[in-house]
Structures are given as C-alpha cells and as structure tokens.
C-alpha cells in the first residue's frame, strides 16, 4: 500500500462509497488534504484516526473496526495470534514496579529479555512521549502502553509484554481510575500494531477475562488464559465469515 491513499482506495478499506469518504473528509471527520481537486489521505494520519476509533469503540463497533484494520493489513484475521507475540520472559506477575515511571521502565526491561528489544532507554522515551500525548490507561484498570510510531530501529520483531501489579496505581487515567494490568505493545509496522491493539481491546471488553488475569499468580496460567481467550475470538470471527460466504 502506498503512503498516500486516494478516495477510491480508502472507500474500499472502510466499506464506504467514494461520496461518503469525501463528505467525511469535508466535515473534518477523516484526516485528509486536498491536492488541487483531489483528496489524498496519508497512511500515518489514518493510522492515528483508526487508533482513536479503537479506543472509543465498544462491542460490535469494535468488531467492525477490526474488520477495517484487517482489510487495511491485506491479511486474514486468523493469521494473527497474540500468543505468538508473547513469551514467558515478557510476563511478570506480580510486576516489580510501584510508580508510573518504574512501570514503563520495567515493562521495557521485560521486553528486552525476549531478545527482540535492543534499546531500553529509547523505548522508555517513546512510550513516555505517547503517554504525555494521551494516557493509555482505561477505566477498566488496564493500560495499553505503546510508542506513537513503530520503533523499527530497536526491534527485531513485534512483541507484547504483560505485567500485573499487586495493587492498582495512578497511571494517568482521565477519570481518575487506578491501573493494575499493563500491556506493552511493540510493533515494527503500523498495520500490525493496529491489529494487535484491536484484538487486545476486544479481549479486554470481557470483565471475566480481566478478573481471570487479576487472579492468576503465574506466567504459565497467564499465557493459557490469553491463548484461550484469543482462540475464542478467532473462532467467533471465523464463524461470522463462514456465515456470510
């Protein structure tokens, strides 16, 4: 995919008509710019727009966003497995951190243990910059930490880090809710990042899944819980695709 999309290309990915895309762009509801008489849409800006949609969507809306992200990625939904992006070294329960800065530092240290993250200070700086721009702590007590853009120069591949603190701590949630479940998403590609973020967001809509994660006290059980929940989502998505074919 090119770094810029035209109206027809974006309409295909969003499952809208070209006229609908133009109207949304004219109203400022899609990030775009006019070049002469033609609308152009920068991939980086669309990435930010989709990320915001993920953060504000619930239930079926989030499923719809997942489908857009999958089309954006030119790949099938069942090709992404969260378990493949996680390793025992990148999970710590309980997480050995008690403050916002120490959580970010410790999560990056765990990422380095996988052998895929090479520069802890640079990743810490990138994650902190993203948190200053817009805190990732949700009302549910979960923070989805990630840099604003993929850190290709310091990553050997995408990975997910999980940490759970014994007690919830202040982490910048706009409503004042404390946070105890932390996930660090490190990606080498914007599209992979969106797919991982959407998938994790869908898992976290389940209060039973969150309670299970909070009650787990070892790495193996945490990996099993995430694998089972992710497999269940994939099964639901596959059934939906089959019913429409």
C-alpha positions as CSV (number, residue, x, y, z in Angstrom):
1,X,0.0,0.0,0.0
2,X,1.3,3.5,-0.8
3,X,1.9,6.1,1.9
4,X,-1.0,8.1,0.5
5,X,-4.4,6.7,-0.4
6,X,-6.9,8.2,-2.8
7,X,-10.7,8.4,-2.3
8,X,-11.4,5.1,-4.0
9,X,-8.7,3.2,-2.1
10,X,-9.9,4.5,1.3
11,X,-13.5,3.8,0.4
12,X,-12.6,0.1,-0.3
13,X,-10.9,-0.3,3.1
14,X,-13.7,1.5,5.0
15,X,-16.5,-0.2,3.0
16,X,-17.9,3.2,2.2
17,X,-18.8,4.8,-1.1
18,X,-16.3,7.4,-2.5
19,X,-19.0,10.0,-2.0
20,X,-19.2,9.1,1.7
21,X,-15.5,9.4,2.1
22,X,-15.5,12.8,0.5
23,X,-18.3,14.0,2.8
24,X,-16.4,12.8,5.9
25,X,-13.2,14.5,4.8
26,X,-15.0,17.7,4.0
27,X,-16.5,17.7,7.5
28,X,-13.2,17.0,9.1
29,X,-14.2,13.5,10.3
30,X,-11.4,11.9,8.2
31,X,-7.8,13.1,8.2
32,X,-7.1,14.2,4.6
33,X,-5.9,17.1,2.4
34,X,-6.9,18.4,-1.0
35,X,-4.3,18.4,-3.7
36,X,-5.9,20.5,-6.4
37,X,-9.3,19.0,-6.9
38,X,-8.3,15.6,-5.5
39,X,-8.4,14.3,-1.9
40,X,-5.4,12.5,-0.5
41,X,-5.1,10.6,2.8
42,X,-1.7,10.0,4.5
43,X,-1.3,6.5,5.9
44,X,0.3,7.7,9.1
45,X,-2.6,10.1,9.8
46,X,-5.1,7.3,9.0
47,X,-3.3,5.1,11.5
48,X,-3.9,7.7,14.2
49,X,-7.5,8.0,13.2
50,X,-8.0,4.2,13.4
51,X,-6.2,4.1,16.7
52,X,-8.6,6.7,18.2
53,X,-11.6,4.7,16.8
54,X,-10.3,1.6,18.6
55,X,-10.1,3.5,21.8
56,X,-13.7,4.8,21.6
57,X,-15.4,1.7,20.2
58,X,-17.3,-0.9,22.1
59,X,-18.8,-4.3,21.3
60,X,-20.0,-4.7,17.7
61,X,-18.4,-1.3,16.8
62,X,-15.0,-2.7,17.8
63,X,-15.6,-5.8,15.7
64,X,-16.3,-3.5,12.7
65,X,-13.1,-1.6,13.4
66,X,-11.3,-5.0,13.5
67,X,-12.6,-5.8,10.0
68,X,-11.4,-2.4,8.7
69,X,-8.0,-3.0,10.2
70,X,-7.8,-6.5,8.7
71,X,-8.6,-5.1,5.2
72,X,-6.0,-2.4,5.9
73,X,-3.4,-5.1,6.6
74,X,-4.2,-7.0,3.5
75,X,-4.4,-10.2,5.6
76,X,-6.9,-12.6,7.2
77,X,-7.9,-12.3,10.8
78,X,-6.9,-15.8,11.7
79,X,-3.3,-15.1,10.7
80,X,-2.7,-13.1,13.9
81,X,-2.1,-14.9,17.1
82,X,-1.5,-12.9,20.3
83,X,0.2,-16.0,21.8
84,X,2.9,-15.9,19.1
85,X,3.8,-12.3,20.2
86,X,4.2,-13.3,23.8
87,X,6.9,-15.2,25.6
88,X,7.3,-16.3,29.3
89,X,10.2,-13.8,29.7
90,X,7.9,-10.9,28.8
91,X,5.4,-11.6,31.6
92,X,5.8,-10.6,35.2
93,X,3.2,-11.4,37.9
94,X,3.5,-9.5,40.2
95,X,5.1,-6.7,38.3
96,X,8.0,-5.3,40.2
97,X,7.1,-1.6,39.9
98,X,5.0,0.9,42.0
99,X,5.1,4.1,40.1
100,X,4.2,5.3,36.5
101,X,7.8,5.7,35.5
102,X,9.0,2.5,37.1
103,X,6.2,0.5,35.4
104,X,7.2,1.9,32.0
105,X,10.9,1.1,32.7
106,X,10.2,-2.4,34.0
107,X,7.9,-3.3,31.0
108,X,10.7,-2.3,28.6
109,X,13.2,-4.3,30.6
110,X,10.9,-7.4,30.2
111,X,10.7,-6.7,26.5
112,X,14.5,-6.8,26.3
113,X,14.5,-10.2,27.9
114,X,12.9,-11.6,24.7
115,X,15.9,-10.6,22.6
116,X,13.7,-8.6,20.3
117,X,14.1,-5.2,22.1
118,X,17.6,-3.8,21.9
119,X,17.4,-0.3,23.4
120,X,15.5,0.1,26.7
121,X,16.1,3.9,27.2
122,X,14.9,4.7,23.6
123,X,11.7,2.6,24.1
124,X,11.1,4.1,27.5
125,X,11.4,7.6,26.0
126,X,9.0,6.6,23.1
127,X,6.4,5.2,25.5
128,X,6.6,8.1,27.9
129,X,6.1,10.5,25.0
130,X,3.0,8.7,23.9
131,X,1.6,8.8,27.5
132,X,2.2,12.5,27.7
133,X,0.3,13.0,24.4
134,X,-2.6,10.9,25.5
135,X,-2.7,8.5,28.5
136,X,-3.4,4.9,27.6
137,X,-4.9,3.9,30.9
138,X,-8.5,2.7,30.6
139,X,-11.4,3.0,33.1
140,X,-11.2,-0.8,33.4
141,X,-7.8,-0.6,35.2
142,X,-5.8,-1.6,32.1
143,X,-3.1,0.4,30.3
144,X,-2.2,-0.4,26.7
145,X,1.3,1.1,26.5
146,X,2.9,1.7,23.1
147,X,5.0,4.2,21.3
148,X,3.3,6.6,19.0
149,X,5.0,5.1,15.9
150,X,6.8,1.7,15.3
151,X,10.3,1.6,16.6
152,X,11.9,-0.3,13.8
153,X,15.5,0.6,14.7
154,X,15.4,-1.0,18.1
155,X,13.1,-4.0,17.5
156,X,13.8,-7.4,15.9
157,X,10.1,-8.1,15.7
158,X,6.7,-7.4,17.2
159,X,6.1,-8.4,20.9
160,X,3.7,-8.0,23.7
161,X,4.7,-7.6,27.4
162,X,2.3,-8.2,30.3
163,X,2.6,-7.1,33.9
164,X,0.1,-7.1,36.7
165,X,0.8,-5.1,39.9
166,X,-0.4,-6.4,43.3
167,X,-2.3,-3.2,43.8
168,X,-3.6,-0.6,41.4
169,X,-1.6,2.6,41.0
170,X,-2.3,6.0,39.5
171,X,-1.4,5.9,35.8
172,X,-3.0,9.0,34.2
173,X,-6.5,7.8,33.6
174,X,-8.6,10.8,32.8
175,X,-11.4,9.6,35.1
176,X,-9.1,9.0,38.0
177,X,-9.2,5.2,37.9
178,X,-6.1,3.4,39.1
179,X,-4.4,0.8,36.9
180,X,-3.1,-2.7,37.7
181,X,-2.9,-4.5,34.4
182,X,-0.3,-3.3,31.9
183,X,0.3,-4.4,28.4
184,X,3.2,-3.1,26.3
185,X,2.7,-3.4,22.5
186,X,5.9,-3.1,20.5
187,X,5.4,-3.2,16.7
188,X,7.6,-2.8,13.7
189,X,4.7,-1.9,11.4
190,X,1.7,0.4,11.8
191,X,-0.7,-2.2,10.5
192,X,0.5,-5.0,12.8
193,X,0.2,-2.5,15.7
194,X,-3.5,-1.7,14.8
195,X,-4.4,-5.4,14.5
196,X,-2.8,-6.2,17.9
197,X,-4.3,-3.2,19.6
198,X,-7.8,-4.0,18.2
199,X,-7.6,-7.6,19.2
200,X,-6.4,-6.8,22.7
201,X,-9.1,-4.2,23.1
202,X,-11.7,-6.8,22.2
203,X,-10.3,-9.3,24.8
204,X,-10.4,-6.6,27.4
205,X,-14.1,-5.9,26.9
206,X,-14.7,-9.2,28.8
207,X,-14.9,-8.5,32.5
208,X,-14.5,-12.2,33.2
209,X,-11.2,-12.3,31.2
210,X,-9.9,-9.3,33.2
211,X,-10.8,-10.9,36.5
212,X,-9.1,-14.1,35.5
213,X,-5.9,-12.2,34.7
214,X,-6.0,-10.4,38.0
215,X,-6.4,-13.7,39.9
216,X,-3.6,-15.5,38.1
217,X,-0.3,-15.8,40.0
218,X,2.0,-17.4,37.5
219,X,3.2,-17.0,33.9
220,X,2.0,-20.3,32.5
221,X,-1.6,-19.7,33.5
222,X,-1.5,-16.1,32.1
223,X,-0.3,-17.5,28.8
224,X,-3.0,-20.1,28.8
225,X,-5.7,-17.6,29.6
226,X,-4.7,-15.2,26.8
227,X,-4.4,-18.1,24.3
228,X,-7.8,-19.5,25.2
229,X,-9.5,-16.1,25.0
230,X,-7.8,-15.2,21.7
231,X,-8.7,-18.6,20.2
232,X,-12.3,-18.0,21.2
233,X,-12.3,-14.6,19.4
234,X,-10.8,-16.2,16.3
235,X,-13.4,-18.9,16.3
236,X,-16.2,-16.3,16.5
237,X,-14.7,-14.3,13.7
238,X,-14.3,-17.4,11.5
239,X,-17.9,-18.4,12.1
240,X,-19.0,-14.9,11.1
241,X,-17.0,-15.1,7.9
242,X,-18.4,-18.5,7.0
243,X,-22.0,-17.4,7.7
244,X,-21.6,-14.6,5.2
245,X,-19.9,-16.7,2.5
